[in-house]
Each structure stands twice: as structure tokens, then as C-alpha cells.
């Protein structure tokens, strides 16, 4: 029996998510190792570890690995997680824009906005529009 390969768009979305998940995990670990020499409360280090690593693993890496294996739960998980992150960040960004804090460093907020939407929206859109092809071969 010949194995049917995944659609190209699904592979692109999955690898996109793997790359950004890896970037998030590495940047979190970089922040921890950078701040170890300074005096910071343990809560800051634990916050970085418990924010970056789980978000990289559960939002990006886990769904993408399930997608590459052709599992339907991976598609559901990817759509739900990426939608939640995009929606929460949109709400958070809207509240930040309405405050005066945005004016202190607008480039940081613009950069953060672009990073989240570059990491979440393209795979979300690709997966949503390629769902019929994925469902044909998913187990």
C-alpha cells in the first residue's frame, strides 16, 4: 500500500510553527542565561522559563509534530492554540495602545506585534484553507 504524503501547505505550516517554536524556546533560555549573572528575583527567571518554554512547546511544537504525523488532533490543536494566542494578543495589544505606556517605546510594541502575527497568522491561515486536503489523508 502506497503511503500518501501530507499536502505541501500543511508541511509549510508545520515547519513554520516548528521554527518559531524553536526560536521562542531558545530566546527564553537565552534570557535566563543572560540574567543569571545579575541579581534578579527567582520569580523573574521562573516566569521566563514557565512562559517561553511551555508556549513554545504547546502552542507551536506539539501541534506541528502531530500535523507532520498526519493526526487530526494536531490540526484541531494547531487551530485552537494559534487562534487563542492571536485573539489574546490582539486584546492585549488593543489595551496597550489605549494607554500612555505605548508612547514610551512604540518600536518595542510594533516589533512584538509583528513577531506574534508573523508567527501565528500565516500557519493559521494556511491550515484553515488547506483543511480539505489534510482531512483526506489524516488518520
GIZICOR-V59057 format. One record per residue. N is the residue number from 1. RES is the residue in three letters. OMEGA is omega in whole degrees, 0 to 359 (* if undefined). Layout:
n: (N,N)
res: (RES,RES)
omega: (OMEGA,OMEGA)
This chain:
n: (1,2,3,4,5,6,7,8,9,10,11,12,13,14,15,16,17,18,19,20,21,22,23,24,25,26,27,28,29,30,31,32,33,34,35,36,37,38,39,40,41,42,43,44,45,46,47,48,49,50,51,52,53,54,55,56,57,58,59,60,61,62,63,64,65,66,67,68,69,70,71,72,73,74,75,76,77,78,79,80,81,82,83,84,85,86,87,88,89,90,91,92,93,94,95,96,97,98,99,100,101,102,103,104,105,106,107,108,109,110,111,112,113,114,115,116,117,118,119,120,121,122,123,124,125,126,127,128,129,130,131,132,133,134,135,136,137,138,139)
res: (UNK,UNK,UNK,UNK,UNK,UNK,UNK,UNK,UNK,UNK,UNK,UNK,UNK,UNK,UNK,UNK,UNK,UNK,UNK,UNK,UNK,UNK,UNK,UNK,UNK,UNK,UNK,UNK,UNK,UNK,UNK,UNK,UNK,UNK,UNK,UNK,UNK,UNK,UNK,UNK,UNK,UNK,UNK,UNK,UNK,UNK,UNK,UNK,UNK,UNK,UNK,UNK,UNK,UNK,UNK,UNK,UNK,UNK,UNK,UNK,UNK,UNK,UNK,UNK,UNK,UNK,UNK,UNK,UNK,UNK,UNK,UNK,UNK,UNK,UNK,UNK,UNK,UNK,UNK,UNK,UNK,UNK,UNK,UNK,UNK,UNK,UNK,UNK,UNK,UNK,UNK,UNK,UNK,UNK,UNK,UNK,UNK,UNK,UNK,UNK,UNK,UNK,UNK,UNK,UNK,UNK,UNK,UNK,UNK,UNK,UNK,UNK,UNK,UNK,UNK,UNK,UNK,UNK,UNK,UNK,UNK,UNK,UNK,UNK,UNK,UNK,UNK,UNK,UNK,UNK,UNK,UNK,UNK,UNK,UNK,UNK,UNK,UNK,UNK)
omega: (182,180,179,182,179,174,184,180,178,177,179,179,181,180,175,180,178,181,181,174,176,178,180,180,180,179,176,178,177,178,179,182,178,185,181,181,180,176,174,177,179,182,178,179,180,177,178,181,183,175,186,186,178,179,177,181,189,180,186,189,182,179,182,177,176,176,181,176,178,181,179,179,177,179,178,182,180,181,182,183,180,178,180,181,180,181,180,180,178,177,180,181,178,179,179,179,182,179,179,181,180,184,180,181,185,182,177,182,177,179,179,177,181,181,181,182,174,181,185,187,181,178,178,180,180,181,181,182,180,185,182,178,179,182,179,185,183,179,*)
